[in-house]
C-alpha cells in the first residue's frame, strides 16, 4: 500500500507537537503515533484498528494498565506527515488526524478531507479541549470538549428509557441503573463512531454549542474514534476492538417463559407441562429470585425446591432449559458472607459500615437486612462466586444464567464511598456488569461449554464478547413504555449488543383480566416476535407479599383470555417460522458486529428520511417492522425507505420505497413489510 499524498510511512518514529517535555509521555511508546506535551498535560494519538485511532491524555504520563474496553489493537497500516500551519498528520486508512502546534485535534476523512469531528476549547484563554481538575489520589475530574454541528445525530450510548433514538440535545448520565445501561459508544450521523474508554461515573452533554464528555474521577482521558463509509462498517470496526459476540444458539430464539415468580419446583414444572399439553413450543423457563435461603447463598432452599437435578432432567425431556437467577448481593446472614468478608472478596467502603444496600430476607419474616456486593472486578471473587454456582447449580444440570440486578443496584448511589479491586468507585463503577458476566462466561468456557448465555440487566462496552443478552429492566406496564422499547432496543444494538429483549407487557403491574392490558400484551408480543429474544416476564396483579418473598399473578400465554390466547399462539407460530432467518442474522451479527434489530438508516444510509424514523426498525436486512404502540390503534403510517421495493406481508401488495403508506393494523397483527425479492420461507398472518 502506498502512503497518501503528503504523508510518509514511518516504521519506528513518533511525531511531536511544538511544545513540552515529551520524555513524560510514556514508558511504552508505539512505533507510529502523534504526541504532544506542555505544562498542563501530555497527549498521544496512535493507530488502533482499521480506520481508527486511540487518543489518550494525562497530566504526567500515559498509562497502559488502566481498565477499559479496548483489546490489543488489530494491525493497521499508518502514515505520518506534515500538517497545515506546522502541525502533524497521522493517517490510518480512511481516517486522518491533524495535530495542531497548540495540541488540538481534528479528525477528517482521508479520501476527501471532510471534517468528521474536531476538538473545541472551553474559552479562548483557558480551558482548552481537555481539562484536568484534581479530586483525590492522583485522579481528576476530566472534561473532553468537541465541536457541535448543526444537524448531527448521535445514536447508541447504551440503553435508556427516555424514548428517543437520537440523543442530540440531551444529557446522558454515565452510570449504571435499573433500565438505564451505560455503554459510552456513540455512532454519529457525520460518519464516525466514538468510544469514551473510561468506566468512570460521569456524563456526556450533546448540546447545541458543544459536546462534552465528563468523568468524575479518572487518571487520564481515553477515547477511540473510527470512521467508515456506512454505519455497518463503523460497527464492524467497533466489534473488532471491543469483541465480537458469539453466535446465539438456535434454541435461544424460542419462547422464554417467566414471571415474578414461580415459588416452588412443582409450580414451575406444572407450567412447563401445561405448555407441552397445549402443544406450545417453549425453550426456556425461569427460576426467579427468593429460591434461596438467603441472598448470596447461591443455592436452592430445599423445602420449595427439593430436587433441582430431577427438575432439570424433567424439563429436558420436554425440550426446555431452566434459567436460574444469580444475584451479586450477599446478605449478612448468607453462609458465604463471613468467608468473603475475611478474604476481601466484597466491595469495600471508604468509611463507616461495609454495606451498600438492604434486601428482604425470607428467613426472618421478610424483613430487610444489610447486604453487600461481591467484587466482580476481582478475579478471586469471580472464582469464588463460580465455585458456589458450579456446586449448587451447574453440577445439577443448570447451564443458563439470569444475572439480575447486576448494575449492581444500590440506594443511595454513593460511588465516592465505594472501593473496588479495580479502583475507587467513581473511577471504575461502570465496569461492574461487564466483569460480572465475564466471570460466568470464562468459567463456563473452562467447563467446556461452547456458548454460555447469560441474561443481564446491565452491561458496559465489550459485554457482547461474553455472551451477554441484555433486557431492558423493570419498566412500566404501559403503552408509553412499549413505545420506548423500540429506540431502547435499537440503541443497545448500536452500542455493540446484538442480543436484546424486554419484559413482554412491561414489569411493574398489569391486570390479566383488564381488556386494555390484554391489548398491551398482544401488541408487545407482536413487537417482541421480531426482537432478538422473545421473553415473557412481569410482576402481574394480584400481588402477594409474604415472608417467603413477593409473588405476582399469572403471566402465561393463556392468562389473558381466550381472544388474546388465540392471537398470541399464532404469533408464537410466526416466531417459530422466523427462527431460521433469525439464526442466520445472529451468525451475521457475530461476524460483522451488525445488530439484528437495526434502525432503518443502518440498511439505507443514503436515504435522508431513514435517519429520522424512530418508531420502526429492520429485523435483519429483509424485514421492516412497524410496532403498534397506542391503545386502540388499528392502522398506522409506515415509511418505506428508498433503495428497495417492499411487500406488505399481510396483503402481498408491492410498494415502491421512498414513501409513507397507511397500513392496516388489526389487533391480530402489526404491519410487517418484506424487501421485495428476499427469500423468506415464512407464513405471515393475514
C-alpha positions as CSV (number, residue, x, y, z in Angstrom):
1,X,0.0,0.0,0.0
2,X,1.3,3.5,-0.9
3,X,1.0,6.3,1.6
4,X,-1.5,9.1,0.8
5,X,-0.2,12.3,-0.8
6,X,1.7,14.5,1.7
7,X,2.4,11.7,4.1
8,X,5.3,9.4,4.7
9,X,5.5,5.9,6.1
10,X,7.4,5.8,9.4
11,X,8.5,2.4,10.6
12,X,9.7,3.4,14.1
13,X,9.3,7.1,14.9
14,X,6.9,9.5,16.6
15,X,5.7,12.9,15.5
16,X,5.8,15.6,18.1
17,X,4.0,18.9,18.7
18,X,5.8,22.1,19.2
19,X,5.9,22.3,23.0
20,X,6.7,20.4,26.1
21,X,8.8,17.7,27.6
22,X,7.9,14.5,25.7
23,X,10.0,12.3,28.0
24,X,7.0,12.4,30.3
25,X,4.7,10.7,27.8
26,X,5.0,7.0,28.4
27,X,7.3,4.1,29.1
28,X,5.9,2.2,26.1
29,X,5.7,4.4,23.0
30,X,4.2,2.9,19.9
31,X,6.2,2.9,16.6
32,X,3.8,5.3,14.8
33,X,1.9,8.0,16.7
34,X,1.3,11.6,17.3
35,X,2.5,13.1,20.6
36,X,2.3,16.4,22.3
37,X,3.2,17.8,25.7
38,X,3.1,21.1,27.5
39,X,3.0,22.4,31.1
40,X,-0.6,21.2,31.5
41,X,-0.7,17.7,30.1
42,X,0.6,15.2,27.6
43,X,-1.2,13.7,24.6
44,X,-0.8,10.6,22.5
45,X,-2.7,9.5,19.3
46,X,-2.0,6.1,17.9
47,X,-3.5,3.7,15.4
48,X,-6.0,1.3,16.9
49,X,-7.5,-0.9,14.2
50,X,-8.8,-0.3,10.7
51,X,-9.7,3.4,10.1
52,X,-9.3,4.1,13.8
53,X,-7.1,5.8,16.4
54,X,-6.9,5.8,20.2
55,X,-6.4,9.2,21.9
56,X,-5.1,9.4,25.5
57,X,-4.1,12.4,27.5
58,X,-2.7,12.6,31.1
59,X,-1.2,15.2,33.3
60,X,2.1,13.4,33.6
61,X,2.3,10.1,31.8
62,X,0.0,8.0,29.6
63,X,-0.7,4.6,31.3
64,X,-1.4,1.3,29.6
65,X,-2.6,-0.6,32.6
66,X,-5.9,1.1,33.4
67,X,-9.3,-0.6,33.0
68,X,-11.1,-0.1,29.7
69,X,-12.9,-1.8,26.8
70,X,-10.2,-1.9,24.1
71,X,-8.4,-5.1,23.2
72,X,-5.0,-5.3,21.7
73,X,-5.2,-3.2,18.5
74,X,-5.8,-5.0,15.3
75,X,-3.0,-4.5,12.8
76,X,-3.5,-1.3,10.8
77,X,-1.0,0.4,8.4
78,X,-0.5,4.1,9.3
79,X,1.5,7.0,7.9
80,X,2.8,10.2,9.4
81,X,3.1,13.5,7.5
82,X,3.3,17.3,7.8
83,X,0.0,19.0,8.6
84,X,-1.2,22.6,8.0
85,X,0.4,25.5,9.9
86,X,3.3,23.5,11.1
87,X,1.2,20.7,12.6
88,X,1.4,16.9,12.1
89,X,-0.7,14.3,10.4
90,X,-1.5,10.7,11.1
91,X,-3.4,8.7,8.5
92,X,-4.9,5.3,9.3
93,X,-6.9,4.0,6.3
94,X,-9.9,6.2,5.9
95,X,-9.2,8.3,9.0
96,X,-6.8,11.3,9.1
97,X,-5.9,13.1,12.3
98,X,-4.4,16.6,12.4
99,X,-2.5,17.7,15.4
100,X,-2.0,21.5,15.6
101,X,1.0,23.1,17.1
102,X,-1.3,24.1,20.1
103,X,-2.1,20.4,20.7
104,X,-5.6,20.5,19.3
105,X,-7.0,17.6,17.2
106,X,-9.1,17.5,14.1
107,X,-10.4,14.3,12.5
108,X,-11.2,14.1,8.8
109,X,-12.0,11.6,6.1
110,X,-8.8,10.7,4.2
111,X,-10.4,10.5,0.8
112,X,-11.9,14.0,0.5
113,X,-10.8,15.9,3.7
114,X,-14.4,16.1,5.0
115,X,-14.3,17.1,8.7
116,X,-15.7,14.4,10.9
117,X,-15.0,15.9,14.3
118,X,-12.7,18.5,15.9
119,X,-11.9,19.4,19.4
120,X,-13.1,22.7,20.7
121,X,-11.9,24.9,23.6
122,X,-13.8,25.9,26.7
123,X,-12.6,29.5,26.4
124,X,-10.2,31.4,24.1
125,X,-7.7,31.7,27.0
126,X,-8.4,28.6,29.2
127,X,-9.5,25.8,29.4
128,X,-8.6,24.1,26.2
129,X,-10.2,21.0,24.7
130,X,-9.0,18.9,27.7
131,X,-9.4,19.8,31.3
132,X,-8.0,18.1,34.4
133,X,-9.4,19.2,37.8
134,X,-7.8,17.4,40.8
135,X,-10.1,15.4,43.0
136,X,-8.1,12.8,45.1
137,X,-5.4,10.1,45.0
138,X,-3.9,11.3,41.7
139,X,-7.3,11.4,39.9
140,X,-9.0,14.2,38.2
141,X,-12.4,15.4,37.1
142,X,-11.8,15.1,33.4
143,X,-13.5,17.0,30.6
144,X,-13.1,16.5,26.9
145,X,-14.7,19.0,24.5
146,X,-15.7,18.7,20.9
147,X,-17.4,21.0,18.4
148,X,-21.2,20.8,17.9
149,X,-22.6,20.6,14.4
150,X,-26.0,21.6,13.1
151,X,-28.0,18.5,12.1
152,X,-25.6,16.0,13.7
153,X,-27.4,13.0,15.3
154,X,-26.0,10.7,18.0
155,X,-27.0,7.0,18.3
156,X,-26.1,4.2,20.7
157,X,-24.9,5.1,24.2
158,X,-26.3,2.0,25.7
159,X,-30.0,1.6,26.6
160,X,-32.2,4.3,28.0
161,X,-35.9,4.8,28.8
162,X,-36.3,8.4,27.6
163,X,-37.9,7.2,24.4
164,X,-35.6,8.7,21.8
165,X,-33.2,7.2,19.3
166,X,-31.3,10.4,18.6
167,X,-29.6,11.7,21.7
168,X,-28.7,15.1,20.4
169,X,-29.7,18.0,22.7
170,X,-29.7,15.5,25.7
171,X,-27.5,15.0,28.7
172,X,-26.8,11.3,29.3
173,X,-25.6,10.2,32.8
174,X,-22.8,7.7,32.5
175,X,-23.9,5.5,35.4
176,X,-25.5,2.0,35.7
177,X,-29.1,1.9,36.9
178,X,-32.0,-0.4,36.6
179,X,-33.2,0.1,33.0
180,X,-30.5,2.7,32.3
181,X,-27.5,1.0,30.8
182,X,-24.3,2.9,30.2
183,X,-22.2,1.9,27.2
184,X,-20.2,5.1,26.2
185,X,-20.1,4.4,22.5
186,X,-21.9,6.7,20.0
187,X,-22.4,6.4,16.3
188,X,-22.7,9.8,14.6
189,X,-24.6,10.7,11.5
190,X,-21.5,12.5,10.4
191,X,-19.8,9.2,9.7
192,X,-17.7,8.4,12.8
193,X,-18.0,6.3,16.0
194,X,-16.5,7.3,19.3
195,X,-15.9,5.2,22.4
196,X,-15.3,7.0,25.7
197,X,-13.0,4.4,27.0
198,X,-13.4,5.1,30.7
199,X,-15.6,3.2,33.2
200,X,-15.9,6.2,35.4
201,X,-19.1,7.8,36.6
202,X,-19.8,10.9,34.6
203,X,-22.0,12.2,31.8
204,X,-22.0,13.2,28.1
205,X,-23.6,16.5,27.1
206,X,-24.7,16.6,23.5
207,X,-25.6,20.3,23.4
208,X,-26.1,22.7,20.6
209,X,-23.0,24.7,21.4
210,X,-20.6,21.9,22.3
211,X,-20.3,18.2,23.0
212,X,-18.6,17.4,26.4
213,X,-17.6,14.1,27.9
214,X,-17.1,14.2,31.7
215,X,-15.5,11.7,34.0
216,X,-16.0,12.4,37.8
217,X,-12.7,10.7,38.7
218,X,-10.1,9.2,36.4
219,X,-6.4,9.3,35.7
220,X,-6.4,10.1,32.0
221,X,-8.6,10.9,29.1
222,X,-9.0,7.9,26.8
223,X,-11.2,7.7,23.8
224,X,-11.2,5.8,20.5
225,X,-12.6,7.1,17.2
226,X,-13.3,5.3,13.9
227,X,-14.8,6.0,10.6
228,X,-16.2,4.2,7.6
229,X,-18.4,4.6,4.6
230,X,-21.5,3.2,6.3
231,X,-22.9,2.6,9.8
232,X,-22.2,-1.1,9.2
233,X,-18.5,-0.6,8.6
234,X,-18.3,1.5,11.8
235,X,-20.0,-1.2,13.9
236,X,-17.6,-3.8,12.4
237,X,-14.6,-1.7,13.5
238,X,-16.1,-1.3,17.0
239,X,-16.6,-5.0,17.3
240,X,-13.0,-5.7,16.2
241,X,-11.6,-3.7,19.1
242,X,-14.1,-4.5,21.9
243,X,-15.0,-8.1,21.0
244,X,-17.4,-9.9,18.7
245,X,-20.5,-11.6,20.2
246,X,-20.7,-15.4,19.7
247,X,-23.4,-16.8,17.6
248,X,-26.6,-17.1,19.7
249,X,-27.6,-20.7,20.0
250,X,-30.6,-21.6,17.9
251,X,-32.6,-22.9,20.8
252,X,-32.4,-19.4,22.5
253,X,-34.6,-18.0,19.7
254,X,-37.7,-19.7,21.1
255,X,-40.0,-18.5,23.9
256,X,-38.6,-17.7,27.3
257,X,-41.3,-18.1,29.9
258,X,-41.0,-16.2,33.2
259,X,-42.9,-14.3,35.9
260,X,-42.3,-12.9,39.3
261,X,-42.2,-15.7,40.4
262,X,-42.7,-19.4,40.4
263,X,-42.5,-20.2,44.1
264,X,-41.8,-23.9,44.0
265,X,-40.5,-26.6,41.9
266,X,-43.9,-28.2,41.4
267,X,-45.4,-24.8,40.3
268,X,-42.7,-24.3,37.7
269,X,-42.9,-27.9,36.4
270,X,-46.7,-27.5,36.2
271,X,-46.4,-24.5,33.9
272,X,-43.9,-26.3,31.6
273,X,-46.2,-29.4,31.4
274,X,-49.1,-27.1,30.5
275,X,-47.2,-25.6,27.6
276,X,-46.4,-29.2,26.5
277,X,-50.1,-30.3,26.9
278,X,-51.2,-27.3,24.8
279,X,-48.6,-28.1,22.1
280,X,-47.0,-24.7,22.5
281,X,-43.2,-24.6,21.9
282,X,-41.2,-23.5,24.9
283,X,-37.4,-23.0,25.0
284,X,-36.7,-21.6,28.5
285,X,-38.4,-21.3,31.8
286,X,-37.1,-19.1,34.7
287,X,-36.4,-19.7,38.3
288,X,-36.5,-16.2,39.8
289,X,-35.2,-14.8,43.0
290,X,-36.1,-16.0,46.5
291,X,-35.4,-19.6,45.5
292,X,-32.5,-19.4,48.0
293,X,-32.5,-19.4,51.8
294,X,-30.6,-16.1,51.9
295,X,-29.5,-13.9,49.1
296,X,-25.8,-14.7,48.5
297,X,-26.1,-18.4,49.4
298,X,-26.3,-19.2,45.7
299,X,-28.3,-22.4,46.3
300,X,-31.8,-23.7,46.4
301,X,-34.0,-23.7,49.5
302,X,-34.7,-27.4,49.9
303,X,-38.3,-27.0,51.2
304,X,-39.6,-25.5,47.9
305,X,-37.0,-26.9,45.5
306,X,-36.4,-30.5,46.8
307,X,-34.8,-32.0,43.7
308,X,-33.3,-29.4,41.3
309,X,-31.4,-32.0,39.3
310,X,-34.6,-34.0,38.8
311,X,-36.3,-30.8,37.7
312,X,-33.7,-30.1,35.1
313,X,-34.0,-33.7,33.8
314,X,-37.8,-33.5,33.6
315,X,-37.6,-30.2,31.8
316,X,-35.0,-31.6,29.4
317,X,-37.5,-34.3,28.5
318,X,-39.8,-31.5,27.3
319,X,-37.1,-29.7,25.4
320,X,-37.0,-26.9,27.9
321,X,-34.0,-25.3,29.6
322,X,-34.2,-23.8,33.1
323,X,-32.8,-20.2,33.6
324,X,-31.7,-19.6,37.2
325,X,-31.4,-16.2,38.9
326,X,-27.9,-15.4,40.3
327,X,-27.7,-12.1,42.2
328,X,-24.5,-10.3,43.1
329,X,-25.8,-9.5,46.6
330,X,-24.6,-11.1,49.8
331,X,-26.7,-10.9,52.9
332,X,-25.1,-10.7,56.3
333,X,-26.9,-14.0,57.1
334,X,-25.5,-15.8,54.0
335,X,-23.4,-18.8,54.6
336,X,-20.8,-17.2,52.3
337,X,-20.7,-13.7,53.9
338,X,-18.0,-14.3,56.6
339,X,-15.6,-16.1,54.3
340,X,-16.0,-13.5,51.6
341,X,-15.6,-10.6,54.1
342,X,-12.4,-12.1,55.6
343,X,-10.9,-12.8,52.2
344,X,-11.8,-9.3,50.9
345,X,-14.0,-10.6,48.1
346,X,-16.7,-8.0,48.7
347,X,-16.9,-4.3,47.6
348,X,-15.3,-2.1,50.2
349,X,-16.3,1.2,51.7
350,X,-14.1,4.2,52.4
351,X,-15.5,4.6,55.9
352,X,-18.4,3.5,58.1
353,X,-20.4,0.3,57.8
354,X,-19.3,-2.1,55.0
355,X,-22.8,-2.4,53.5
356,X,-24.3,-0.9,50.3
357,X,-28.0,-1.9,50.3
358,X,-30.8,-3.6,52.2
359,X,-32.8,-6.6,50.9
360,X,-35.7,-8.6,52.2
361,X,-34.8,-12.0,53.8
362,X,-37.4,-14.8,53.6
363,X,-35.9,-16.5,56.7
364,X,-36.7,-13.6,59.0
365,X,-40.3,-12.8,58.1
366,X,-39.3,-10.8,55.0
367,X,-37.5,-8.1,57.0
368,X,-34.9,-6.1,55.1
369,X,-31.3,-6.8,56.2
370,X,-28.0,-5.2,55.1
371,X,-26.3,-6.7,52.0
372,X,-23.0,-6.1,50.3
373,X,-22.0,-7.0,46.8
374,X,-19.3,-9.3,45.7
375,X,-16.5,-7.5,43.9
376,X,-16.8,-8.6,40.2
377,X,-13.7,-6.6,39.3
378,X,-11.6,-9.0,41.5
379,X,-10.7,-12.2,39.7
380,X,-10.5,-14.0,43.0
381,X,-14.1,-13.0,43.8
382,X,-15.3,-14.2,40.4
383,X,-13.6,-17.5,41.0
384,X,-15.3,-17.9,44.4
385,X,-18.8,-17.0,43.0
386,X,-18.3,-19.6,40.3
387,X,-17.3,-22.2,42.9
388,X,-20.7,-21.7,44.6
389,X,-22.6,-21.6,41.3
390,X,-20.9,-24.7,40.0
391,X,-21.5,-26.8,43.1
392,X,-25.1,-25.7,43.6
393,X,-26.4,-25.1,40.1
394,X,-24.0,-26.2,37.3
395,X,-23.3,-29.7,38.8
396,X,-27.1,-30.2,39.0
397,X,-27.5,-29.5,35.3
398,X,-28.1,-25.7,35.0
399,X,-26.4,-24.0,32.1
400,X,-28.3,-20.8,31.7
401,X,-27.9,-17.8,34.0
402,X,-30.0,-14.8,34.9
403,X,-27.6,-12.1,36.2
404,X,-30.2,-9.9,37.7
405,X,-29.5,-6.5,39.5
406,X,-26.0,-6.6,38.1
407,X,-25.5,-2.8,37.9
408,X,-25.3,-3.5,40.9
409,X,-28.5,-1.7,42.2
410,X,-27.9,0.2,45.4
411,X,-29.5,3.0,47.3
412,X,-28.3,5.7,47.7
413,X,-25.8,5.9,44.9
414,X,-22.7,6.8,46.8
415,X,-20.0,5.8,44.4
416,X,-17.4,8.0,46.1
417,X,-17.9,5.8,49.2
418,X,-17.1,2.5,47.3
419,X,-13.8,0.8,46.7
420,X,-13.4,-1.9,44.1
421,X,-10.4,-4.1,43.4
422,X,-10.1,-2.2,40.1
423,X,-10.0,1.2,41.9
424,X,-12.2,3.8,43.6
425,X,-15.9,3.7,42.9
426,X,-16.2,6.9,40.9
427,X,-13.4,5.8,38.6
428,X,-14.5,2.2,37.8
429,X,-18.1,1.5,38.8
430,X,-19.5,1.2,35.3
431,X,-17.2,-1.7,34.7
432,X,-19.0,-4.0,37.2
433,X,-21.7,-5.6,34.9
434,X,-19.2,-6.5,32.2
435,X,-16.8,-8.1,34.7
436,X,-19.7,-10.0,36.3
437,X,-20.8,-11.6,33.0
438,X,-17.2,-12.1,32.1
439,X,-16.6,-14.3,35.2
440,X,-19.6,-16.6,34.3
441,X,-18.5,-16.8,30.6
442,X,-14.9,-17.6,31.3
443,X,-15.7,-20.3,33.9
444,X,-18.3,-21.8,31.6
445,X,-15.9,-21.9,28.8
446,X,-13.4,-23.6,31.1
447,X,-16.0,-26.3,31.8
448,X,-16.2,-26.9,28.0
449,X,-19.4,-25.0,27.3
450,X,-19.3,-23.6,23.8
451,X,-21.6,-20.6,24.0
452,X,-22.6,-19.7,27.5
453,X,-25.7,-17.5,27.6
454,X,-26.4,-15.0,30.4
455,X,-29.4,-12.8,30.7
456,X,-28.2,-9.5,32.1
457,X,-29.9,-6.3,33.4
458,X,-26.8,-4.1,32.8
459,X,-23.7,-4.0,30.5
460,X,-20.7,-2.0,29.6
461,X,-18.6,-1.7,26.4
462,X,-17.4,-5.2,25.5
463,X,-20.1,-7.2,27.3
464,X,-21.2,-8.7,24.0
465,X,-18.0,-10.7,23.8
466,X,-19.0,-12.5,27.0
467,X,-22.4,-13.7,25.6
468,X,-24.5,-11.1,27.4
469,X,-28.2,-10.9,26.5
470,X,-29.5,-7.6,27.7
471,X,-33.0,-7.0,28.8
472,X,-34.4,-3.5,29.4
473,X,-35.0,-3.9,33.2
474,X,-38.0,-3.2,35.4
475,X,-40.1,-1.0,33.1
476,X,-43.7,0.1,33.5
477,X,-46.6,-1.9,32.1
478,X,-47.9,0.8,29.8
479,X,-48.2,1.7,26.1
480,X,-45.7,4.5,26.7
481,X,-43.2,2.1,27.9
482,X,-43.8,-0.2,24.9
483,X,-43.1,2.8,22.6
484,X,-39.9,3.5,24.4
485,X,-38.7,-0.1,23.8
486,X,-38.2,0.5,20.1
487,X,-35.4,3.1,20.5
488,X,-34.1,1.3,23.6
489,X,-33.5,-1.9,21.7
490,X,-32.1,-0.1,18.6
491,X,-29.7,1.9,20.9
492,X,-28.5,-1.3,22.5
493,X,-27.8,-2.8,19.1
494,X,-25.9,0.3,18.0
495,X,-23.8,0.0,21.2
496,X,-22.5,-3.4,20.2
497,X,-25.0,-5.7,21.8
498,X,-26.9,-7.8,19.3
499,X,-28.7,-9.9,21.9
500,X,-31.6,-7.8,23.4
501,X,-35.0,-8.3,24.9
502,X,-37.7,-6.7,27.1
503,X,-40.3,-7.9,29.6
504,X,-43.3,-8.5,27.3
505,X,-46.1,-6.5,28.8
506,X,-43.7,-4.5,31.0
507,X,-42.6,-5.4,34.5
508,X,-44.5,-3.2,37.0
509,X,-48.1,-4.3,37.2
510,X,-50.7,-5.3,34.6
511,X,-54.1,-6.9,35.3
512,X,-54.6,-10.0,33.2
513,X,-58.4,-9.5,33.3
514,X,-58.3,-5.9,32.1
515,X,-59.1,-5.7,28.3
516,X,-56.8,-2.7,27.9
517,X,-53.9,-4.6,29.4
518,X,-54.7,-7.6,27.3
519,X,-54.3,-5.4,24.2
520,X,-51.0,-4.2,25.6
521,X,-49.7,-7.8,26.0
522,X,-50.8,-8.6,22.4
523,X,-49.1,-5.5,20.9
524,X,-45.9,-6.1,23.0
525,X,-45.7,-9.7,22.0
526,X,-46.2,-8.8,18.3
527,X,-43.2,-6.4,18.6
528,X,-41.1,-8.9,20.5
529,X,-41.6,-11.6,17.9
530,X,-39.1,-9.6,15.8
531,X,-36.7,-8.9,18.6
532,X,-33.6,-11.0,19.2
533,X,-35.1,-12.7,22.2
534,X,-38.8,-13.4,22.9
535,X,-39.4,-13.3,26.7
536,X,-42.5,-13.3,28.9
537,X,-41.9,-11.7,32.3
538,X,-43.5,-9.3,34.7
539,X,-44.9,-8.6,38.2
540,X,-48.6,-9.1,37.4
541,X,-51.6,-8.4,39.5
542,X,-52.7,-9.6,42.0
543,X,-49.6,-9.0,44.1
544,X,-48.8,-11.2,47.0
545,X,-46.1,-10.3,49.5
546,X,-45.3,-12.9,52.1
547,X,-42.4,-13.8,54.3
548,X,-41.1,-16.0,51.6
549,X,-40.9,-13.1,49.2
550,X,-43.2,-11.3,46.7
551,X,-45.1,-13.1,44.0
552,X,-47.3,-11.8,41.2
553,X,-50.2,-13.1,39.3
554,X,-50.2,-15.4,36.2
555,X,-48.2,-14.5,33.1
556,X,-48.5,-17.4,30.8
557,X,-49.9,-17.2,27.2
558,X,-53.3,-18.5,28.4
559,X,-53.6,-16.0,31.3
560,X,-55.1,-13.1,29.2
561,X,-58.4,-14.5,28.0
562,X,-59.3,-16.7,25.0
563,X,-59.1,-14.0,22.3
564,X,-55.6,-12.9,23.4
565,X,-54.6,-16.6,23.7
566,X,-55.5,-17.3,20.1
567,X,-53.6,-14.2,18.8
568,X,-50.5,-14.9,21.0
569,X,-50.3,-18.5,19.9
570,X,-50.5,-17.5,16.2
571,X,-47.7,-15.0,16.8
572,X,-45.7,-17.7,18.6
573,X,-46.0,-19.9,15.5
574,X,-44.8,-17.0,13.4
575,X,-41.7,-16.8,15.7
576,X,-41.1,-20.4,15.1
577,X,-41.2,-19.9,11.3
578,X,-38.7,-17.0,11.7
579,X,-36.1,-18.9,13.7
580,X,-34.1,-20.0,10.7
581,X,-34.0,-16.4,9.4
582,X,-33.1,-15.0,12.8
583,X,-30.4,-17.5,13.4
584,X,-28.7,-16.5,10.1
585,X,-28.9,-12.9,11.3
586,X,-27.3,-14.0,14.6
587,X,-24.4,-15.6,12.7
588,X,-24.0,-12.4,10.7
589,X,-24.0,-10.3,13.9
590,X,-21.2,-12.4,15.3
591,X,-19.1,-12.0,12.2
592,X,-19.8,-8.3,11.4
593,X,-21.0,-6.6,14.6
594,X,-24.2,-5.6,12.8
595,X,-27.2,-5.7,15.2
596,X,-30.1,-8.0,14.3
597,X,-32.6,-5.3,15.4
598,X,-31.5,-2.2,13.5
599,X,-32.7,1.3,12.6
600,X,-33.8,2.0,9.0
601,X,-30.7,4.1,8.3
602,X,-28.5,1.1,9.0
603,X,-29.7,-0.6,5.9
604,X,-30.4,2.5,3.9
605,X,-27.8,5.1,4.9
606,X,-28.2,7.1,1.6
607,X,-31.9,7.8,2.4
608,X,-32.1,11.0,4.5
609,X,-35.6,10.2,5.7
610,X,-34.4,6.9,7.1
611,X,-32.3,8.7,9.6
612,X,-35.4,10.4,11.1
613,X,-37.5,7.3,11.8
614,X,-37.5,6.2,15.4
615,X,-40.7,4.1,15.7
616,X,-39.9,1.4,13.1
617,X,-37.0,-1.0,12.7
618,X,-35.4,-3.5,10.5
619,X,-35.2,-7.1,11.6
620,X,-32.1,-8.2,9.7
621,X,-31.8,-6.8,6.2
622,X,-35.1,-8.0,4.8
623,X,-37.9,-7.3,7.2
624,X,-39.3,-3.9,8.2
625,X,-41.4,-3.8,11.4
626,X,-43.8,-1.1,12.4
627,X,-45.0,-1.8,16.0
628,X,-48.3,-0.5,17.2
629,X,-47.7,1.4,20.5
630,X,-51.0,3.1,21.2
631,X,-54.2,1.7,22.7
632,X,-57.0,1.3,20.2
633,X,-54.9,1.9,17.1
634,X,-55.9,-0.3,14.1
635,X,-53.8,1.3,11.5
636,X,-50.6,3.4,11.3
637,X,-48.3,5.3,8.9
638,X,-45.3,3.4,7.7
639,X,-42.2,4.8,6.0
640,X,-40.7,2.6,3.3
641,X,-37.1,3.5,2.7
642,X,-35.7,4.3,-0.7
643,X,-33.5,1.8,-2.3
644,X,-35.9,-1.2,-2.3
645,X,-39.4,-2.2,-3.1
646,X,-41.5,-3.6,-0.2
647,X,-44.1,-6.3,0.0
648,X,-46.9,-5.9,2.6
649,X,-46.8,-9.4,4.1
650,X,-50.5,-9.2,5.0
651,X,-51.8,-8.4,1.5
652,X,-49.0,-9.3,-0.9
653,X,-49.1,-5.8,-2.4
654,X,-45.8,-4.4,-3.6
655,X,-44.9,-0.8,-2.7
656,X,-42.1,1.4,-4.0
657,X,-39.6,2.7,-1.5
658,X,-39.2,6.4,-0.6
659,X,-42.8,6.8,0.5
660,X,-45.1,6.8,3.5
661,X,-48.1,4.5,3.3
662,X,-51.0,3.8,5.6
663,X,-51.0,0.2,6.8
664,X,-53.8,-1.7,8.5
665,X,-53.1,-3.0,11.9
666,X,-56.0,-5.1,13.2
667,X,-55.5,-6.5,16.7
668,X,-54.3,-9.8,15.2
669,X,-51.1,-8.3,13.6
670,X,-48.8,-5.4,13.2
671,X,-47.6,-4.0,9.8
672,X,-44.6,-6.0,8.5
673,X,-43.0,-5.5,5.1
674,X,-40.5,-7.7,3.4
675,X,-37.9,-6.5,1.0
676,X,-39.1,-7.4,-2.5
677,X,-37.1,-10.3,-3.8
678,X,-36.0,-11.6,-0.5
679,X,-36.3,-15.4,0.1
680,X,-38.3,-15.8,3.3
681,X,-39.9,-19.2,4.0
682,X,-42.3,-17.7,6.5
683,X,-46.1,-17.7,6.7
684,X,-47.2,-14.2,7.9
685,X,-50.6,-13.5,9.4
686,X,-53.1,-12.0,7.0
